[in-house]
Amino acid sequence: MRKAWVAVGVGLGMVLCFMGLLVVGTYSAAANLGAGGGRSVALAKNAVPAQYEALVQRWGGLCDAINPALLAAQLYQESGWNPNAQSPAEAQGIAQFIPGTWAAHGMDANGDGKADVWDPEDAIPSAASYDCKLAGYVKDVPGDPTANMLAAYNAGAYAVIKYGGVPPYKETQNYVKVIRTMEQSFAAPEGRVSPTRQAAGAIHYAQEKLGTPYLWGGNGTPEQGGRFDCSGLTKAAYESVGITLPRVANDQWNTGPHPSRGELLPGDLVFFAHDLKDSRSIHHVGIYVGGGYMIDAPYTGAVIRFDPIDSADYFGATRPTAG
């Protein structure tokens, strides 16, 4: 449950006037947007759980077809960093190897005498190694080599070769798209993170919900009386401007690059966590409006409102992207 903020002794009229100016500034900023930067092989701060960060950084540079941010996005998509994940198709571990593939490509990377699919110290290096092998198998296929490699991981190298690129399987096409999109959320940005054009619209949506009572699990449906919880509000706000976010806060963290505290712009999602080194411990999210404030749905018994973002559990921010 979200902690209650200490009440700020500011007159309501002054607050609304101040916030109105912030939103006007948002519309002005949205009219003057720049282009994005290039790819980076350095991991964004706290984007990868601390216990896996060194492994991903090291093995993400194994070959030209991958980089640490791409490997992180792939592992996140496969298992959500769960080393005990098992799918109905018997894919196992943090990298979701099926038993036959693991038997052929699993590595004893930590040198303990056993190639263990359930041990991230073996599974993460094995995933990187397998990516590089797949890239070699499909190197002569037309198109983007990294997209072809990811498609081969999902559907097999034969399918990529047969179709001359990413095969026409909805699951595989979505797998490639999601990982390439999420890649930027795991990469440390080079230079200033570009704002999105939808930010002002998302803030406007959230403003319209001010005063609405909080509802745990609320998505704003008529059956729920138009009420939201924190991530339900942010999801609906960005959905109103054409950007689809995951439902829960710790998944929304991985929907775009991560501006620093000093680079925040209105429209950024701001996150709060129990463990400031682990994005999976995120427990709250709001929409930044400027001046150190956000619009959020705080907790049961409260209403959607303006709150300050600076607190001991402030984790970081994400600038959502259309992907």
Secondary structure as the mmCIF struct_conf table of DSSP 4:
data_model
#
loop_
_struct_conf.conf_type_id
_struct_conf.id
_struct_conf.beg_label_comp_id
_struct_conf.beg_label_asym_id
_struct_conf.beg_label_seq_id
_struct_conf.end_label_comp_id
_struct_conf.end_label_asym_id
_struct_conf.end_label_seq_id
HELX_LH_PP_P HELX_LH_PP_P1 ARG A 2 VAL A 8
HELX_RH_AL_P HELX_RH_AL_P1 LEU A 12 ALA A 30
TURN_TY1_P TURN_TY1_P1 ALA A 31 ALA A 31
BEND BEND1 ASN A 32 ASN A 32
BEND BEND2 VAL A 41 ALA A 42
STRN STRN1 LEU A 43 LEU A 43
HELX_LH_PP_P HELX_LH_PP_P2 ALA A 44 ALA A 44
TURN_TY1_P TURN_TY1_P2 LYS A 45 ASN A 46
BEND BEND3 ALA A 47 VAL A 48
HELX_RH_AL_P HELX_RH_AL_P2 ALA A 50 TRP A 59
TURN_TY1_P TURN_TY1_P3 GLY A 60 GLY A 61
BEND BEND4 LEU A 62 CYS A 63
TURN_TY1_P TURN_TY1_P4 ASP A 64 ALA A 65
HELX_RH_AL_P HELX_RH_AL_P3 PRO A 68 SER A 79
TURN_TY1_P TURN_TY1_P5 GLY A 80 TRP A 81
TURN_TY1_P TURN_TY1_P6 PRO A 83 ASN A 84
STRN STRN2 GLN A 86 GLN A 86
TURN_TY1_P TURN_TY1_P7 PRO A 88 ALA A 89
STRN STRN3 GLN A 92 GLN A 92
TURN_TY1_P TURN_TY1_P8 GLY A 93 GLN A 96
STRN STRN4 PHE A 97 PHE A 97
HELX_RH_AL_P HELX_RH_AL_P4 PRO A 99 HIS A 105
TURN_TY1_P TURN_TY1_P9 ALA A 109 ASN A 110
BEND BEND5 ASP A 112 GLY A 113
TURN_TY1_P TURN_TY1_P10 VAL A 117 TRP A 118
HELX_RH_AL_P HELX_RH_AL_P5 PRO A 120 TYR A 137
TURN_TY1_P TURN_TY1_P11 VAL A 138 ASP A 140
BEND BEND6 VAL A 141 GLY A 143
HELX_RH_AL_P HELX_RH_AL_P6 PRO A 145 ALA A 155
HELX_RH_AL_P HELX_RH_AL_P7 ALA A 157 TYR A 163
TURN_TY1_P TURN_TY1_P12 GLY A 164 GLY A 164
BEND BEND7 GLY A 165 VAL A 166
BEND BEND8 PRO A 168 PRO A 168
HELX_RH_AL_P HELX_RH_AL_P8 LYS A 170 PHE A 186
STRN STRN5 ALA A 187 ALA A 187
HELX_LH_PP_P HELX_LH_PP_P3 ALA A 188 PRO A 189
BEND BEND9 GLU A 190 GLY A 191
HELX_LH_PP_P HELX_LH_PP_P4 ARG A 192 THR A 196
TURN_TY1_P TURN_TY1_P13 ARG A 197 GLN A 198
HELX_RH_AL_P HELX_RH_AL_P9 ALA A 199 GLU A 208
TURN_TY1_P TURN_TY1_P14 LYS A 209 GLY A 211
HELX_LH_PP_P HELX_LH_PP_P5 THR A 212 THR A 212
STRN STRN6 PRO A 213 TYR A 214
TURN_TY1_P TURN_TY1_P15 TRP A 216 GLY A 217
STRN STRN7 ASN A 219 ASN A 219
HELX_RH_3T_P HELX_RH_3T_P1 PRO A 222 GLN A 224
TURN_TY1_P TURN_TY1_P16 GLY A 225 GLY A 226
STRN STRN8 PHE A 228 PHE A 228
HELX_RH_AL_P HELX_RH_AL_P10 CYS A 230 GLU A 239
TURN_TY1_P TURN_TY1_P17 SER A 240 GLY A 242
BEND BEND10 ARG A 247 VAL A 248
HELX_RH_AL_P HELX_RH_AL_P11 ALA A 249 GLN A 252
TURN_TY1_P TURN_TY1_P18 TRP A 253 ASN A 254
BEND BEND11 THR A 255 GLY A 256
HELX_RH_3T_P HELX_RH_3T_P2 ARG A 261 GLU A 263
TURN_TY1_P TURN_TY1_P19 PRO A 266 GLY A 267
STRN STRN9 LEU A 269 ALA A 273
BEND BEND12 HIS A 274 ASP A 275
TURN_TY1_P TURN_TY1_P20 LEU A 276 LYS A 277
HELX_RH_3T_P HELX_RH_3T_P3 SER A 279 SER A 281
STRN STRN10 ILE A 282 GLY A 290
TURN_TY1_P TURN_TY1_P21 GLY A 291 GLY A 292
STRN STRN11 TYR A 293 ASP A 296
BEND BEND13 TYR A 299 TYR A 299
TURN_TY1_P TURN_TY1_P22 THR A 300 GLY A 301
STRN STRN12 VAL A 303 VAL A 303
BEND BEND14 ILE A 304 ILE A 304
STRN STRN13 ARG A 305 PRO A 308
BEND BEND15 SER A 311 SER A 311
TURN_TY1_P TURN_TY1_P23 ALA A 312 ASP A 313
STRN STRN14 TYR A 314 THR A 318
#
